[in-house]
Amino acid sequence: MAKILITGGTGNLGKSLTRLLSEKNIPYVVGSRINNSGASNVAVMDLLKNEGIKEAVEGKEIIFHLATDPKNDTIASQNLLNAIDKNSNVQLIYISIVGIDKVPLSYYKQKLASENAIKACGIPYTILRATQFHELINQVISTALKFPLGLLPKKMVSQPISTEVVAQELFRLSLEKAENRTYEIGGAEILSVEQMAKEWLLQTGKKRWILNLPIPGTLGKSLRNGSLATINKKAESITWKQWLARCGSAYLR
Ligand SMILES: NC(=O)c1ccc[n+]([C@@H]2O[C@H](COP(=O)([O-])OP(=O)(O)OC[C@H]3O[C@@H](n4cnc5c(N)ncnc54)[C@H](OP(=O)(O)O)[C@@H]3O)[C@@H](O)[C@H]2O)c1
């Protein structure tokens, strides 16, 4: 029986982690709200409706908690924690975000509350805070540049990272004894959103006007001053330019 549960195993990061485990022939179960294919290693569970969680966590020794609901991340995490037998031999590995304690976004408040709930619940844990994934940056830029004039947050900087590298780090941490610690991981380079958008335009061949809008207040300041970046960079993470080139036309719309 698989001893590993991956909540959010169907997401961008989850897919990289399941690929890595499959390559290593390590069995795992994916927690998901749906199982269309009828795969035997999918546990149907809903972290918000609080359904199927107890069955999914039973007998697991490692739980990678990657699932997220942008509006209700804390409730989802709390429901997961409530379902875990505190006396069982389990360790929890939670993926969080660099800068959640500095950047005043409501989603980040949710993630911080999830971290605090994990720290307080008595289950051995490891928290890994990562910087923005390439897929997210691509989603934000492609949405902003959908029309001839695109609005971007002026001087905002980020340190995009590949989900493969984050998955490798999560796996590495899962091999160690959980010591209730929080780590950070970031991509190879820190870039402004404008720099990333220009590279995106270059590689997609699209023509757009870019207007850089200053974001006011503490939010704007934190987005400009590098709060989303970390000194713990992973040089082996491919760069934004390499990611764009690798993903080709499949991703870039
Ligand atoms: N995106 C980034 O740049 C970034 C950066 C740092 C950290 N993170 C963190 O990394 C994690 C994964 O991010 P991602 O971008 O890979 O996510 P994603 O692609 O948006 O996937 C979200 C996952 O959450 C699951 N999910 C959503 N609601 C659920 C519910 N009620 N019950 C059970 N599962 C539910 C979905 O599973 P089903 O649809 O199959 O149910 C899906 O697998 C998140 O915790 C996020 O905060 C993300």
The ligand as an SDF file (V2000), in Angstrom:
LIG
                    3D

 48 52  0  0  0  0  0  0  0  0999 V2000
    1.7390   28.9550   -8.3540 N   0  0  0  0  0  0  0  0  0  0  0  0
    2.8090   29.4820   -7.7630 C   0  0  0  0  0  0  0  0  0  0  0  0
    3.5240   30.3220   -8.3330 O   0  0  0  0  0  0  0  0  0  0  0  0
    3.1720   29.0390   -6.3700 C   0  0  0  0  0  0  0  0  0  0  0  0
    4.3430   29.5090   -5.7530 C   0  0  0  0  0  0  0  0  0  0  0  0
    4.6820   29.0550   -4.4800 C   0  0  0  0  0  0  0  0  0  0  0  0
    3.8480   28.1630   -3.8230 C   0  0  0  0  0  0  0  0  0  0  0  0
    2.6880   27.7460   -4.4460 N   0  0  0  0  0  0  0  0  0  0  0  0
    1.8260   26.7980   -3.7610 C   0  0  0  0  0  0  0  0  0  0  0  0
    1.9860   25.5410   -4.4070 O   0  0  0  0  0  0  0  0  0  0  0  0
    0.7610   24.8050   -4.3140 C   0  0  0  0  0  0  0  0  0  0  0  0
    0.3910   24.2590   -5.6710 C   0  0  0  0  0  0  0  0  0  0  0  0
    0.2480   25.3160   -6.5740 O   0  0  0  0  0  0  0  0  0  0  0  0
   -0.1290   25.0300   -8.1020 P   0  0  0  0  0  0  0  0  0  0  0  0
    0.0240   26.3150   -8.8320 O   0  0  0  0  0  0  0  0  0  0  0  0
    0.5840   23.8080   -8.5550 O   0  0  0  0  0  0  0  0  0  0  0  0
   -1.6930   24.6980   -7.9300 O   0  0  0  0  0  0  0  0  0  0  0  0
   -2.7910   24.4400   -9.0590 P   0  0  0  0  0  0  0  0  0  0  0  0
   -2.1420   24.0330  -10.3300 O   0  0  0  0  0  0  0  0  0  0  0  0
   -3.7050   25.6300   -9.0520 O   0  0  0  0  0  0  0  0  0  0  0  0
   -3.5840   23.1930   -8.4670 O   0  0  0  0  0  0  0  0  0  0  0  0
   -4.4200   23.3270   -7.3560 C   0  0  0  0  0  0  0  0  0  0  0  0
   -4.6690   21.9370   -6.8020 C   0  0  0  0  0  0  0  0  0  0  0  0
   -5.4920   22.0430   -5.6410 O   0  0  0  0  0  0  0  0  0  0  0  0
   -6.4590   21.0250   -5.6950 C   0  0  0  0  0  0  0  0  0  0  0  0
   -7.6770   21.4770   -4.9940 N   0  0  0  0  0  0  0  0  0  0  0  0
   -8.2940   22.6700   -5.1450 C   0  0  0  0  0  0  0  0  0  0  0  0
   -9.3770   22.7180   -4.3540 N   0  0  0  0  0  0  0  0  0  0  0  0
   -9.4220   21.5250   -3.6910 C   0  0  0  0  0  0  0  0  0  0  0  0
  -10.3140   20.9690   -2.7460 C   0  0  0  0  0  0  0  0  0  0  0  0
  -11.3990   21.6440   -2.2860 N   0  0  0  0  0  0  0  0  0  0  0  0
  -10.0890   19.7250   -2.2820 N   0  0  0  0  0  0  0  0  0  0  0  0
   -9.0150   19.0230   -2.7280 C   0  0  0  0  0  0  0  0  0  0  0  0
   -8.1350   19.4840   -3.6250 N   0  0  0  0  0  0  0  0  0  0  0  0
   -8.3400   20.7300   -4.1070 C   0  0  0  0  0  0  0  0  0  0  0  0
   -6.7160   20.7580   -7.1650 C   0  0  0  0  0  0  0  0  0  0  0  0
   -7.0900   19.4010   -7.3030 O   0  0  0  0  0  0  0  0  0  0  0  0
   -8.3780   18.8570   -8.1120 P   0  0  0  0  0  0  0  0  0  0  0  0
   -8.8080   19.9710   -9.0230 O   0  0  0  0  0  0  0  0  0  0  0  0
   -7.8550   17.6490   -8.8290 O   0  0  0  0  0  0  0  0  0  0  0  0
   -9.3660   18.5210   -7.0580 O   0  0  0  0  0  0  0  0  0  0  0  0
   -5.3430   21.0000   -7.7860 C   0  0  0  0  0  0  0  0  0  0  0  0
   -4.5820   19.8180   -7.8360 O   0  0  0  0  0  0  0  0  0  0  0  0
   -0.2540   25.7550   -3.6870 C   0  0  0  0  0  0  0  0  0  0  0  0
   -0.3750   25.4600   -2.3140 O   0  0  0  0  0  0  0  0  0  0  0  0
    0.3530   27.1360   -3.8550 C   0  0  0  0  0  0  0  0  0  0  0  0
   -0.0120   28.0400   -2.8420 O   0  0  0  0  0  0  0  0  0  0  0  0
    2.3540   28.1520   -5.6970 C   0  0  0  0  0  0  0  0  0  0  0  0
  1  2  1  0
  2  3  2  0
  2  4  1  0
  4  5  1  0
  4 48  2  0
  5  6  2  0
  6  7  1  0
  7  8  2  0
  8  9  1  0
  8 48  1  0
  9 10  1  0
  9 46  1  0
 10 11  1  0
 11 12  1  0
 11 44  1  0
 12 13  1  0
 13 14  1  0
 14 15  2  0
 14 16  1  0
 14 17  1  0
 17 18  1  0
 18 19  2  0
 18 20  1  0
 18 21  1  0
 21 22  1  0
 22 23  1  0
 23 24  1  0
 23 42  1  0
 24 25  1  0
 25 26  1  0
 25 36  1  0
 26 27  1  0
 26 35  1  0
 27 28  2  0
 28 29  1  0
 29 30  1  0
 29 35  2  0
 30 31  1  0
 30 32  2  0
 32 33  1  0
 33 34  2  0
 34 35  1  0
 36 37  1  0
 36 42  1  0
 37 38  1  0
 38 39  2  0
 38 40  1  0
 38 41  1  0
 42 43  1  0
 44 45  1  0
 44 46  1  0
 46 47  1  0
M  CHG  2   8   1  16  -1
M  END
$$$$
